[in-house]
């Protein structure tokens, strides 16, 4: 077997994974095939040794997809709603239906609201376990910045498709939580928290007296008990939340079935500048 034949065989073995990455990045089976084919052409033209071909190809596919998403944005090309795209005449409905079924129609809808770099960071890290060091190379940012891109995307994904009525109900849960926090009502705090709630804080927020990550309703409730005196209700990138102007801290809450399952504390000034925060 020649070197070219061996490379082609390895590529074909990796094709399903590469296609899955591209599908979730682009939301289109036909465009995913184009991206994977372009990755093969780049591999064939590159004569350098690849110590980890899977990682190399994943990052190349990521770059190609990022360029394709940016081209959509530059052309101000709004993608068709997923349900309409499945019926479009210029794509294979069966392929698109398989994609929607494997990813989830609701997730596809939310992914299309993300910026190209947010989508890439979320898909590569959360769906395919690519390290932030490798993602940073693709997006041209630091690993910490890549982590924040994925974090912002995760918040929007957790918020789900927009539903004004549901958003109001979730905000009511957060409002009750903040009131209980101010009043030192530990019992109410516990009833509003999921038993497995997780609270994550960036480095700046952790320096304010918290921890990078805290798990469990009792621990999180104890942390908030008697606090939140300066917190004001806010919409944090589509999630119910709160903002504490005195210390420049944003709290984004994930609420599922009437209980808080996750709280993310963000205080890094650069990240706050890029976040969509609307006081209520």
N, C-alpha and C positions, 0 to 999 in steps of 0.2 A: 504494500500500500504506500503510495507516494505521500509526501507531506501535505499536498493540497487535498488529497482524498481524505486523509486523517482529519484535517481541519474541517472539511465539509461534514464529515460524520459527527464530529463533536458539536458543530453548529446545529445540525438537525436534532441532536439529542437535547439541546438547550432551547430549541425553537418554541416548544409549548410554554415554557416559563417566560421567554422574551415576549411572546405574543400576549400572554396574560398581563404582563406589565404594561405593554402598549395599549391594550384594550382599556384598562382601567385609567390610564392617563388620558386617552383620547376619547373614550366613550363610543368608539366606533370600531367594529371588527374589520371593515375594509381598510380604514386608515391605519389600523394596527398592522395589517399585513404589509402595507407600504413601508411603515417604519422598520419592521423587522427585515424586510428586503434591503432597505438602505443600510441597515447595520451589517448585513452580510457583505454588501459591496465595500463598505469601509474596512471590514475585516480582511477581505481579499486584497485590498490595496495596501494594507499595513503589514510590513515585513518584520516588525519587531516581535520578539518572543513574548508570549503572554503567560505569566506565572499562574494567573487565576483567570482563565478564559471566561468563566461564568460571570465573575464580578466585572470584568472589562466590558463584556457585551451588555450587561445590565446598565452600566453607566452610559454606554454609547446609545442604547435605545432611549434611556432617559433624556440625553441631550437632544436626540432627534425629536422626541415627543415634545420637549420643552420648546424647541424652535417652531414646531407646528402649531402649538398652542399660542405662542407669541405672535405668529403670523396671523392667526385668527383675530387676535386682539388688535393688531396693527391695522387690519382691514376693517376693524369694527364689525366683525362678522359674528353675529349672535347665533349660537348653535340652535338648531330646532329643538323644541321640547322633545324629551326622550320618546314619549308616546307617539308623537308625529313622525319622528325619525324612523321608528320601526316600520312605518307604513310608507316611507319614501320610496320612490321608484328606482333610485340610483344605488341602492344598497341591497344586500342580501337579507331579507326579513328574517330568515331562519337564523343566520349568524347573529344578527342584532338581538333577536329574542333570546338566544343562548347567553349572550353577554348580559342582558338585563336580568336574566334569571340567576346567573352565577354571582353577580355583584349585588343585585337588589335594586329595583327600580327607584326606590326612595333615595338610596345612596348615590346612584347615578345623577339624580336631579340635584342633590346637594353638591356633589363634586363639580358640577358645571358652574356653580356660583363662586368657586375658589379662583384665586389668581393662578397663573401658570406655575409659579414657583411654589405656592402653597400646595397645589395639587400634586406636584412632583414629590415634594418632601413627605407629604402624608402617604401617598401611594407606595413610594419606595420603602419608607420606614415602617409604617403600620401594617401594610399588607405583605411586604416581601422582605422585611427584616434587614434592609440595607442600612449600614452604619451611617451616622451623621457625618463622619469624616469623608465617606465616599460621596454622600449627597452634597456636601459642601463644595466638592470639586466640580460637580455638575452645574450648580447654581452660581458658582463664583463668589461664595460667601464663606464666613467662618463656620466651623461645626456648631458653635453656639447659636449663630444666626439661623442655621439650617434647622436646629432643634426648635427654635421659636416659630419658624414657618410651619413646621409640622404641628406644633401646639395650637397655633391660631386656626389651622385647618381642622384640627380635631374638635375644637370648640364648635365650629360651624357644623361639622358633621353630627356631633352630639345633639345640637339644637334641632336638626332635622328640617324637613321642608316647612316653609312658613305656614302657620295656621294661627291667625289672629286670636281666635277664641282660646286655643290651647296656650298660646303665649301669655295671655292674661291670667290664666289659671296658674301657670308656673310662676309668674311674677307675684301672685298672691301668696304662694308658698314661701317665696324668698322674703316677702314683706313680713310674714308671720315669724319667720326665722330671725330676722333682724330685730323685730320687736321683742321676741323672747330673749335674744342675746342682750339687748340693752337692759331689760328688766331682770336679768339674772334668773330666768325661768328655765332651769335645767331640764325639768320634766318635758316641757313643750319642745325644747330643742331636740331631745331624744326622739320624740314622736315624729318630728319632721325630717330626721336623718335616716337614710337607709342603714341597716346594721353594718354593711360593708363599705360605707362611704369612704372616699379617699380625698384628701386635701393635698394639693401640690402647690408649692410656692417657688418662684424663681429666686435666684441668689439675693437680689435686693430685698424682696419681701421676707425671705428667711432671716435676714439680718435684723428685721424689725422685731424679732422675738419668736418667730415660728420655726418650722423645720422644713426641709426640702420636700418631704412627703410624710403624711400622717394618715393612718388608716383606722377605721372603726368608729362607730357612732359615739361611744362613751368618751373616747379621747378627743374627737373633734368637738363634741358638745362642751366638754370641760374647757377647751381652748377658747371657745366663743362666749362662754358664760360670763356675763357682765361686761362684754365688750360691745363693739359696733355703735358706740355712742355718736360717732361722727359720720357714720355710713349713710349714704343717700341712695335710694333705689335708682337703678340705671339699666339700660339695655347695653350689654357688652357683646358687640358683634353678633347680634341675634339671640344671645342667651340672656336669661334673666340674671341680673347682677346688682352690684352695689359699687359705689365709688366713694373713697374717703379722701376728700380734697386736702385735709390737713397734712397727710403723709404721702399723697399722690399714689394711692393704692387702688387697683381695680380687682374686684372679686367676681368671677364668672361662675354661675351655678348650673349644674346639669340636674334637671328634675325629671324623674320618670315615675309615673303612676302616683303622683302626689308626694313623693319623697325625694330628698336631695341625695343624689348618688355620687356627685363629684363637685369639688370646689377648687377653682384655680385662682391663685393670688399672683398678680402681676404688678411689679413696682419698678421694673427697669425702665428708665425714661425713654430710651429709644423704642422699646416695644410699645409703650403707652402711646407714643406719638403716631404709631402706625395703626393703632387699634381704633375701631369705630365705637365710640362711647357716647351714649345719649342719656343724659340725666332725665329722670321721670319726676 
